Amino acid sequence: MQTTKEKILDAVISYIKQPLDLNQVSISDIAKKAEIGKSTIYEYFDNKSALIEETYLHLLKNYEKTLMQDIASLEFESALKKQLTWILNVIEDAKNIMEVIMRGQIDIGFVKLNACSKKIEQVQRNMENRFIEIFQKGITKGIIEVKSKPYQQNIIQALINGLMFQYADGKIEINRADLIDLVYEEIMRVLK
């Protein structure tokens, strides 16, 4: 059974996942969607900005949990493809918040995501470390070599972001499994 606070956060999340401008969503709209009274929201949040900020922080924590699942027992290819799948799952679930994470943006319309900026930076660092961990598996097994190519990390990030966001936006026609294989193959091309 959901707590009242969880109902409120879920109501805001439903608006975030829609292509709506949160400026146009009122506290009354949120209360109605959460099936509570408007005044109840103010028992948990001082204002709309605090509510939106906490909702994004809540989403970030959930997405970080998804993105940082255990890969210790996986070999290089499986670990990389699993990580790509988790990234795609999060992108498909909420492109808006992933764009915030991937771009390091801390300003969503009228809400400054000050509390979220540290969490965004933490998720970015965790993702960088995760890819280092995965690539280390490939180096250890002799699948990839340690080469310092200019902009290699940027190219890999652009491949992942570009192809996956285009897929999520319906701009490329490919099935999920083939997309993961394509991104994997292109990353390997950059690494060789």
MODELLER restraints for C-alpha pairs under 7 A, 6 or more apart:
rsr = mdl.restraints
at = mdl.atoms
rsr.add(forms.Gaussian(group=physical.xy_distance, feature=features.Distance(at['CA:5:A'], at['CA:44:A']), mean=6.89, stdev=0.5))
rsr.add(forms.Gaussian(group=physical.xy_distance, feature=features.Distance(at['CA:7:A'], at['CA:34:A']), mean=5.33, stdev=0.5))
rsr.add(forms.Gaussian(group=physical.xy_distance, feature=features.Distance(at['CA:8:A'], at['CA:30:A']), mean=6.95, stdev=0.5))
rsr.add(forms.Gaussian(group=physical.xy_distance, feature=features.Distance(at['CA:8:A'], at['CA:34:A']), mean=5.46, stdev=0.5))
rsr.add(forms.Gaussian(group=physical.xy_distance, feature=features.Distance(at['CA:9:A'], at['CA:55:A']), mean=5.59, stdev=0.5))
rsr.add(forms.Gaussian(group=physical.xy_distance, feature=features.Distance(at['CA:11:A'], at['CA:30:A']), mean=5.79, stdev=0.5))
rsr.add(forms.Gaussian(group=physical.xy_distance, feature=features.Distance(at['CA:11:A'], at['CA:33:A']), mean=5.67, stdev=0.5))
rsr.add(forms.Gaussian(group=physical.xy_distance, feature=features.Distance(at['CA:11:A'], at['CA:34:A']), mean=5.41, stdev=0.5))
rsr.add(forms.Gaussian(group=physical.xy_distance, feature=features.Distance(at['CA:12:A'], at['CA:30:A']), mean=6.33, stdev=0.5))
rsr.add(forms.Gaussian(group=physical.xy_distance, feature=features.Distance(at['CA:12:A'], at['CA:55:A']), mean=6.85, stdev=0.5))
rsr.add(forms.Gaussian(group=physical.xy_distance, feature=features.Distance(at['CA:13:A'], at['CA:55:A']), mean=6.84, stdev=0.5))
rsr.add(forms.Gaussian(group=physical.xy_distance, feature=features.Distance(at['CA:17:A'], at['CA:94:A']), mean=5.68, stdev=0.5))
rsr.add(forms.Gaussian(group=physical.xy_distance, feature=features.Distance(at['CA:23:A'], at['CA:110:A']), mean=6.87, stdev=0.5))
rsr.add(forms.Gaussian(group=physical.xy_distance, feature=features.Distance(at['CA:27:A'], at['CA:38:A']), mean=6.51, stdev=0.5))
rsr.add(forms.Gaussian(group=physical.xy_distance, feature=features.Distance(at['CA:27:A'], at['CA:48:A']), mean=6.77, stdev=0.5))
rsr.add(forms.Gaussian(group=physical.xy_distance, feature=features.Distance(at['CA:28:A'], at['CA:38:A']), mean=5.56, stdev=0.5))
rsr.add(forms.Gaussian(group=physical.xy_distance, feature=features.Distance(at['CA:31:A'], at['CA:37:A']), mean=5.70, stdev=0.5))
rsr.add(forms.Gaussian(group=physical.xy_distance, feature=features.Distance(at['CA:31:A'], at['CA:38:A']), mean=5.11, stdev=0.5))
rsr.add(forms.Gaussian(group=physical.xy_distance, feature=features.Distance(at['CA:31:A'], at['CA:41:A']), mean=6.93, stdev=0.5))
rsr.add(forms.Gaussian(group=physical.xy_distance, feature=features.Distance(at['CA:45:A'], at['CA:51:A']), mean=5.67, stdev=0.5))
rsr.add(forms.Gaussian(group=physical.xy_distance, feature=features.Distance(at['CA:49:A'], at['CA:111:A']), mean=5.64, stdev=0.5))
rsr.add(forms.Gaussian(group=physical.xy_distance, feature=features.Distance(at['CA:53:A'], at['CA:113:A']), mean=5.69, stdev=0.5))
rsr.add(forms.Gaussian(group=physical.xy_distance, feature=features.Distance(at['CA:57:A'], at['CA:116:A']), mean=5.50, stdev=0.5))
rsr.add(forms.Gaussian(group=physical.xy_distance, feature=features.Distance(at['CA:63:A'], at['CA:90:A']), mean=6.44, stdev=0.5))
rsr.add(forms.Gaussian(group=physical.xy_distance, feature=features.Distance(at['CA:64:A'], at['CA:123:A']), mean=6.29, stdev=0.5))
rsr.add(forms.Gaussian(group=physical.xy_distance, feature=features.Distance(at['CA:66:A'], at['CA:86:A']), mean=6.54, stdev=0.5))
rsr.add(forms.Gaussian(group=physical.xy_distance, feature=features.Distance(at['CA:67:A'], at['CA:83:A']), mean=6.95, stdev=0.5))
rsr.add(forms.Gaussian(group=physical.xy_distance, feature=features.Distance(at['CA:67:A'], at['CA:86:A']), mean=5.65, stdev=0.5))
rsr.add(forms.Gaussian(group=physical.xy_distance, feature=features.Distance(at['CA:67:A'], at['CA:87:A']), mean=6.38, stdev=0.5))
rsr.add(forms.Gaussian(group=physical.xy_distance, feature=features.Distance(at['CA:71:A'], at['CA:79:A']), mean=5.86, stdev=0.5))
rsr.add(forms.Gaussian(group=physical.xy_distance, feature=features.Distance(at['CA:75:A'], at['CA:137:A']), mean=6.77, stdev=0.5))
rsr.add(forms.Gaussian(group=physical.xy_distance, feature=features.Distance(at['CA:76:A'], at['CA:134:A']), mean=5.98, stdev=0.5))
rsr.add(forms.Gaussian(group=physical.xy_distance, feature=features.Distance(at['CA:76:A'], at['CA:137:A']), mean=5.15, stdev=0.5))
rsr.add(forms.Gaussian(group=physical.xy_distance, feature=features.Distance(at['CA:76:A'], at['CA:138:A']), mean=5.12, stdev=0.5))
rsr.add(forms.Gaussian(group=physical.xy_distance, feature=features.Distance(at['CA:79:A'], at['CA:134:A']), mean=6.37, stdev=0.5))
rsr.add(forms.Gaussian(group=physical.xy_distance, feature=features.Distance(at['CA:80:A'], at['CA:134:A']), mean=6.26, stdev=0.5))
rsr.add(forms.Gaussian(group=physical.xy_distance, feature=features.Distance(at['CA:81:A'], at['CA:180:A']), mean=6.36, stdev=0.5))
rsr.add(forms.Gaussian(group=physical.xy_distance, feature=features.Distance(at['CA:81:A'], at['CA:184:A']), mean=6.70, stdev=0.5))
rsr.add(forms.Gaussian(group=physical.xy_distance, feature=features.Distance(at['CA:84:A'], at['CA:180:A']), mean=6.50, stdev=0.5))
rsr.add(forms.Gaussian(group=physical.xy_distance, feature=features.Distance(at['CA:85:A'], at['CA:180:A']), mean=6.75, stdev=0.5))
rsr.add(forms.Gaussian(group=physical.xy_distance, feature=features.Distance(at['CA:88:A'], at['CA:164:A']), mean=6.28, stdev=0.5))
rsr.add(forms.Gaussian(group=physical.xy_distance, feature=features.Distance(at['CA:91:A'], at['CA:98:A']), mean=5.79, stdev=0.5))
rsr.add(forms.Gaussian(group=physical.xy_distance, feature=features.Distance(at['CA:91:A'], at['CA:168:A']), mean=6.98, stdev=0.5))
rsr.add(forms.Gaussian(group=physical.xy_distance, feature=features.Distance(at['CA:92:A'], at['CA:168:A']), mean=5.67, stdev=0.5))
rsr.add(forms.Gaussian(group=physical.xy_distance, feature=features.Distance(at['CA:100:A'], at['CA:106:A']), mean=6.80, stdev=0.5))
rsr.add(forms.Gaussian(group=physical.xy_distance, feature=features.Distance(at['CA:101:A'], at['CA:120:A']), mean=5.50, stdev=0.5))
rsr.add(forms.Gaussian(group=physical.xy_distance, feature=features.Distance(at['CA:101:A'], at['CA:124:A']), mean=6.90, stdev=0.5))
rsr.add(forms.Gaussian(group=physical.xy_distance, feature=features.Distance(at['CA:104:A'], at['CA:120:A']), mean=6.57, stdev=0.5))
rsr.add(forms.Gaussian(group=physical.xy_distance, feature=features.Distance(at['CA:106:A'], at['CA:112:A']), mean=6.25, stdev=0.5))
rsr.add(forms.Gaussian(group=physical.xy_distance, feature=features.Distance(at['CA:106:A'], at['CA:113:A']), mean=5.07, stdev=0.5))
rsr.add(forms.Gaussian(group=physical.xy_distance, feature=features.Distance(at['CA:106:A'], at['CA:114:A']), mean=6.81, stdev=0.5))
rsr.add(forms.Gaussian(group=physical.xy_distance, feature=features.Distance(at['CA:106:A'], at['CA:117:A']), mean=5.74, stdev=0.5))
rsr.add(forms.Gaussian(group=physical.xy_distance, feature=features.Distance(at['CA:107:A'], at['CA:113:A']), mean=5.77, stdev=0.5))
rsr.add(forms.Gaussian(group=physical.xy_distance, feature=features.Distance(at['CA:138:A'], at['CA:144:A']), mean=5.36, stdev=0.5))
rsr.add(forms.Gaussian(group=physical.xy_distance, feature=features.Distance(at['CA:139:A'], at['CA:145:A']), mean=5.68, stdev=0.5))
rsr.add(forms.Gaussian(group=physical.xy_distance, feature=features.Distance(at['CA:139:A'], at['CA:146:A']), mean=6.86, stdev=0.5))
rsr.add(forms.Gaussian(group=physical.xy_distance, feature=features.Distance(at['CA:144:A'], at['CA:191:A']), mean=6.64, stdev=0.5))
rsr.add(forms.Gaussian(group=physical.xy_distance, feature=features.Distance(at['CA:144:A'], at['CA:192:A']), mean=6.68, stdev=0.5))
rsr.add(forms.Gaussian(group=physical.xy_distance, feature=features.Distance(at['CA:152:A'], at['CA:190:A']), mean=6.93, stdev=0.5))
rsr.add(forms.Gaussian(group=physical.xy_distance, feature=features.Distance(at['CA:156:A'], at['CA:187:A']), mean=5.91, stdev=0.5))
rsr.add(forms.Gaussian(group=physical.xy_distance, feature=features.Distance(at['CA:159:A'], at['CA:183:A']), mean=6.80, stdev=0.5))
rsr.add(forms.Gaussian(group=physical.xy_distance, feature=features.Distance(at['CA:160:A'], at['CA:183:A']), mean=6.46, stdev=0.5))
rsr.add(forms.Gaussian(group=physical.xy_distance, feature=features.Distance(at['CA:166:A'], at['CA:172:A']), mean=6.07, stdev=0.5))
